Amino acid sequence: MLAIKGFKRDYDEWANLGNTRWSWDNIKPYYDKAFKQMQTSTYQSPMPTRAMVLAAAEAMGLPVNDHSVHLGYQDINLTINANQRFNTAKAYIVTANKRRNLCVMTNTAVERVLFRRRDGPKAIGVLLQNEQKLYASKEVIMSAGAVMSPQLLMLSGIGPKSVLQPLRIPQIKELPGVGQNLQDHLMFPGYLVKIPHLPIAVDAKQFLEGYCQTKDGPIGQIDIGEMVGWINTRNDSEYPDIQYMHMTMLKKDQILSRSMSQNWVSMKYQQIVLWPKVPRI
Ligand SMILES: Cc1cc2nc3c(=O)[nH]c(=O)nc-3n(C[C@H](O)[C@H](O)[C@H](O)COP(=O)(O)OP(=O)(O)OC[C@H]3O[C@@H](n4cnc5c(N)ncnc54)[C@H](O)[C@@H]3O)c2cc1C
């Protein structure tokens, strides 16, 4: 929903560690391509909270919507298109579904990657949990998520010997880092500010009816993250160590609640720790 690019520093660190194809200069064109394909948009909420936060940021000397720097407050790119959520399927599969070389298999789990061992291991396909084998004419791309990708690598024989050997998984490559270094981004719920007098009427029923009729109005948007603050609390880097989210919420955070008749909103502050990175124990 929030489409936020990673930081140049982190990509360049991976490149410096040896993964040169993941340098920022190599990755940025793919980000640009993806943002274009996802047709990201920004949203300026009519809620007074937006102006209040931006005025406070400016008063503190923080840049606002200056995309040449990493710090400050920015309107965030959202994967919302014409007031409707846009997703990977809409962006990629719908536009490519007439291609003869596209085959999407749902409810199909991969058991492990198949390797050819001659002249060094090379991934040549996958074994499905139903025993079916699929062979690649060019390459195998694994994108099973932060938890399942390392698991699948280990099931395929790529990982630490200390894990694979007791499970009798034939080792294709000793790679001790697989399954390590999963990092959490801790989020601290901040505090709530109650704003009793609004310049606009807040009426959930009206919002919903309006959206059903015209696909317009606040329901088609995301007030929780229209702008994000990137702050360095120690003033020691051009990169932030805290990400601030300002979430404007209707009463009780229940947009369709019957108790919505009272005309007030609240704003919640949340801080996400970006740096130092926190390993998951
Ligand atoms: C509640 C929530 C809110 C989030 N909000 C945002 C946001 O606003 N902005 C943002 O940038 N990020 C957000 N994220 C993070 C974002 O969702 C992930 O970073 C992103 O989805 C990772 O993409 P991926 O393709 O690597 O993995 P995933 O999206 O996890 O996709 C992995 C896919 O692989 C499939 N899979 C796993 N194992 C196998 C197997 N053995 N065989 C076949 N298929 C398999 C899974 O079913 C899944 O479909 C959010 C995450 C959560 C949980």
PDBQT file of the ligand as one rigid body, heavy atoms in Angstrom, charges set to zero:
ROOT
HETATM    1  C1  LIG A 301       0.409  -6.283   7.430  1.00  0.00    +0.000 C 
HETATM    2  C2  LIG A 301       1.510  -5.898   6.479  1.00  0.00    +0.000 A 
HETATM    3  C3  LIG A 301       1.498  -4.645   5.896  1.00  0.00    +0.000 A 
HETATM    4  C4  LIG A 301       2.502  -4.287   5.018  1.00  0.00    +0.000 A 
HETATM    5  N1  LIG A 301       2.460  -3.048   4.437  1.00  0.00    +0.000 NA
HETATM    6  C5  LIG A 301       3.409  -2.701   3.561  1.00  0.00    +0.000 A 
HETATM    7  C6  LIG A 301       3.348  -1.442   2.903  1.00  0.00    +0.000 A 
HETATM    8  O1  LIG A 301       2.434  -0.650   3.102  1.00  0.00    +0.000 OA
HETATM    9  N2  LIG A 301       4.362  -1.137   2.045  1.00  0.00    +0.000 N 
HETATM   10  C7  LIG A 301       5.398  -2.016   1.806  1.00  0.00    +0.000 A 
HETATM   11  O2  LIG A 301       6.283  -1.673   1.004  1.00  0.00    +0.000 OA
HETATM   12  N3  LIG A 301       5.466  -3.220   2.408  1.00  0.00    +0.000 NA
HETATM   13  C8  LIG A 301       4.499  -3.579   3.269  1.00  0.00    +0.000 A 
HETATM   14  N4  LIG A 301       4.567  -4.791   3.890  1.00  0.00    +0.000 N 
HETATM   15  C9  LIG A 301       5.694  -5.679   3.574  1.00  0.00    +0.000 C 
HETATM   16  C10 LIG A 301       5.474  -6.343   2.209  1.00  0.00    +0.000 C 
HETATM   17  O3  LIG A 301       4.218  -6.975   2.227  1.00  0.00    +0.000 OA
HETATM   18  C11 LIG A 301       6.585  -7.377   1.971  1.00  0.00    +0.000 C 
HETATM   19  O4  LIG A 301       7.832  -6.768   2.118  1.00  0.00    +0.000 OA
HETATM   20  C12 LIG A 301       6.461  -7.949   0.565  1.00  0.00    +0.000 C 
HETATM   21  O5  LIG A 301       5.200  -8.536   0.383  1.00  0.00    +0.000 OA
HETATM   22  C13 LIG A 301       7.527  -8.989   0.324  1.00  0.00    +0.000 C 
HETATM   23  O6  LIG A 301       7.354  -9.469  -0.994  1.00  0.00    +0.000 OA
HETATM   24  P1  LIG A 301       7.931 -10.850  -1.442  1.00  0.00    +0.000 P 
HETATM   25  O7  LIG A 301       7.503 -11.058  -2.854  1.00  0.00    +0.000 OA
HETATM   26  O8  LIG A 301       9.387 -10.902  -1.116  1.00  0.00    +0.000 OA
HETATM   27  O9  LIG A 301       7.229 -11.931  -0.485  1.00  0.00    +0.000 OA
HETATM   28  P2  LIG A 301       5.704 -12.245  -0.223  1.00  0.00    +0.000 P 
HETATM   29  O10 LIG A 301       4.816 -11.102  -0.570  1.00  0.00    +0.000 OA
HETATM   30  O11 LIG A 301       5.656 -12.809   1.163  1.00  0.00    +0.000 OA
HETATM   31  O12 LIG A 301       5.371 -13.377  -1.299  1.00  0.00    +0.000 OA
HETATM   32  C14 LIG A 301       5.898 -14.677  -1.170  1.00  0.00    +0.000 C 
HETATM   33  C15 LIG A 301       4.947 -15.598  -1.904  1.00  0.00    +0.000 C 
HETATM   34  O13 LIG A 301       5.567 -16.879  -2.027  1.00  0.00    +0.000 OA
HETATM   35  C16 LIG A 301       4.608 -17.865  -1.744  1.00  0.00    +0.000 C 
HETATM   36  N5  LIG A 301       5.323 -19.069  -1.256  1.00  0.00    +0.000 N 
HETATM   37  C17 LIG A 301       5.985 -19.251  -0.094  1.00  0.00    +0.000 A 
HETATM   38  N6  LIG A 301       6.506 -20.480  -0.037  1.00  0.00    +0.000 NA
HETATM   39  C18 LIG A 301       6.186 -21.086  -1.206  1.00  0.00    +0.000 A 
HETATM   40  C19 LIG A 301       6.424 -22.391  -1.745  1.00  0.00    +0.000 A 
HETATM   41  N7  LIG A 301       7.140 -23.308  -1.077  1.00  0.00    +0.000 N 
HETATM   42  N8  LIG A 301       5.928 -22.687  -2.970  1.00  0.00    +0.000 NA
HETATM   43  C20 LIG A 301       5.216 -21.770  -3.682  1.00  0.00    +0.000 A 
HETATM   44  N9  LIG A 301       4.947 -20.515  -3.221  1.00  0.00    +0.000 NA
HETATM   45  C21 LIG A 301       5.424 -20.201  -1.996  1.00  0.00    +0.000 A 
HETATM   46  C22 LIG A 301       3.702 -17.257  -0.664  1.00  0.00    +0.000 C 
HETATM   47  O14 LIG A 301       2.451 -17.912  -0.651  1.00  0.00    +0.000 OA
HETATM   48  C23 LIG A 301       3.619 -15.817  -1.163  1.00  0.00    +0.000 C 
HETATM   49  O15 LIG A 301       2.580 -15.661  -2.086  1.00  0.00    +0.000 OA
HETATM   50  C24 LIG A 301       3.550  -5.185   4.745  1.00  0.00    +0.000 A 
HETATM   51  C25 LIG A 301       3.565  -6.471   5.341  1.00  0.00    +0.000 A 
HETATM   52  C26 LIG A 301       2.557  -6.816   6.185  1.00  0.00    +0.000 A 
HETATM   53  C27 LIG A 301       2.561  -8.213   6.788  1.00  0.00    +0.000 C 
ENDROOT
TORSDOF 0
